[in-house]
């Protein structure tokens, strides 16, 4: 019984020490929680993140999140292009609406003179 109580106390007081960069650790911790790299990861090079991930044995998680990030980046670019095209179409429609009254006035004036 005494041995079990002692082991329990040792488990409760067990601390884990890491002398690595706490900011990168924070990024990797977020990666483990969400399986995505947080925006704060942009402060670090991919090599820095990879070195830390290898140290903690989670390089496959980093690789997976990096691949997904590239996919989402491409999707974001496509969405941005589509949005830009739609905005340009809307501007063109607005120009057409502005031209219509002028064209009607010209047509009416032409009928008066004929």
C-alpha positions in Angstrom: 0.0 0.0 0.0 2.8 2.4 0.9 4.5 1.7 -2.5 1.3 2.4 -4.4 0.9 5.7 -2.6 4.5 6.7 -3.3 4.1 5.8 -7.0 1.0 7.9 -7.1 2.8 10.9 -5.6 5.6 10.5 -8.1 3.1 10.5 -11.0 1.5 13.7 -9.7 4.8 15.5 -9.4 6.2 14.2 -12.7 7.3 17.2 -14.8 8.4 17.3 -18.3 11.2 19.6 -19.4 11.9 20.9 -22.8 14.6 23.5 -23.6 13.3 24.1 -27.1 11.6 27.2 -28.4 8.2 27.6 -26.6 6.7 29.5 -29.5 7.4 26.7 -31.9 6.1 24.3 -29.3 2.9 26.3 -29.2 2.5 25.9 -33.0 3.1 22.2 -32.8 0.7 21.8 -29.9 -2.0 23.6 -32.0 -1.1 21.3 -34.9 -1.8 18.3 -32.7 -5.1 19.7 -31.4 -6.5 20.7 -34.8 -4.4 18.9 -37.4 -3.8 22.3 -39.0 -1.0 24.8 -38.8 -2.1 27.9 -37.0 -1.5 31.3 -38.7 1.3 32.0 -36.2 3.3 29.2 -37.9 4.2 31.7 -40.6 6.8 33.3 -38.3 8.9 30.2 -38.6 10.6 28.6 -41.6 9.4 25.1 -42.6 12.8 23.8 -41.6 12.5 25.1 -38.1 9.1 23.5 -37.7 10.3 20.3 -39.2 13.3 20.1 -36.9 11.1 20.5 -33.8 8.5 18.1 -35.2 11.2 15.5 -35.7 12.4 16.1 -32.1 8.9 15.4 -30.8 8.3 12.5 -33.3 5.3 14.2 -35.0 6.8 14.9 -38.4 4.0 13.0 -40.1 1.5 15.3 -38.6 3.4 18.3 -39.9 3.7 16.8 -43.3 0.0 16.1 -43.4 -0.9 19.6 -42.3 1.5 21.2 -44.8 0.0 19.2 -47.7 -3.5 20.3 -46.6 -2.3 23.9 -46.3 -1.0 23.9 -49.9 -4.4 22.5 -51.0 -6.3 25.1 -49.1 -3.9 27.8 -50.5 -4.8 26.8 -54.0 -8.5 26.8 -53.2 -8.1 30.2 -51.7 -6.5 31.5 -54.9 -9.3 30.0 -57.0 -11.9 31.7 -54.8 -10.1 35.0 -55.0 -10.0 34.8 -58.8 -13.7 33.9 -58.9 -14.5 36.8 -56.6 -12.5 39.2 -58.8 -14.2 38.0 -62.0 -17.7 38.4 -60.3 -16.8 41.8 -59.1 -15.6 42.8 -62.6 -18.9 41.5 -64.1 -20.9 43.5 -61.6 -19.0 46.6 -62.5 -19.7 46.0 -66.2 -23.4 45.5 -65.5 -23.3 48.8 -63.5 -21.7 50.6 -66.5 -24.4 49.1 -68.8 -27.1 50.5 -66.5 -25.5 53.9 -66.5 -25.4 53.9 -70.4 -29.0 52.8 -70.9 -30.6 56.2 -70.0 -28.2 58.1 -72.3 -28.9 55.7 -75.2 -32.6 56.2 -74.7 -32.3 60.0 -74.7 -30.2 59.8 -77.9 -32.8 57.5 -79.6 -35.6 59.9 -78.5 -33.7 62.9 -79.9 -33.1 61.1 -83.1 -36.8 60.4 -83.6 -37.7 64.1 -83.0 -35.4 65.2 -85.8 -36.6 62.6 -88.3 
